[in-house]
Amino acid sequence: MAIGGAWMTMYTYTKELYPTVVRSVGFGVSQTSSWVGGIMAPLILLMDGSNIIVPYVTMGALFIISATCLFLLPETKGRPLEDTLKTKAKAEFVEANL
């Protein structure tokens, strides 16, 4: 259930984060990243050669890094979807100066 919720959140948030002209590229990069993570997750569990804690510390560290990066992304609630990169940059400039 948590994986399904995270997937739907990523799907919705990615659409809101990128302007229309690069939305499909941004969504493709997000999907590719999730696929790479899905491929690497079982391989991380194979790292337990001598110490069982290593895979869990690795996954925990990656989770903390990704959560930290998520908090650095801008809030999209109540903002209109931008059509071009120029309007996106202008909106971010105005928001940064407030």
C-alpha positions, 0 to 999 in steps of 0.5 A: 500500500505504501509503495502504491501511494508513493508511486501515485504521489510521484506521478502527480507531483512530477506532472505539477513540477515541470513546465509543459514543454519538458513534462514528458522528459521529467516524467521519463527521468522520474520513471527511469529512476524508480525502475533503477531503484527497483532493479537495485533493491534486491541486489543490495540485499546480496551485500550481507556476505559477512555482516547482516546490517550492511544492506539495511544501513545502505537502504536506510541511508538511501532513504534519508538522502532521497527524503532530504532531496524531496524536501528541497523541491518547491511546493506546488499547491495553489500554483498554476502549471507553467507552459514554458521554461521562461515562465517557470524561471520567472515564477521561481525568481519572484518566489525567491525574492519574497 
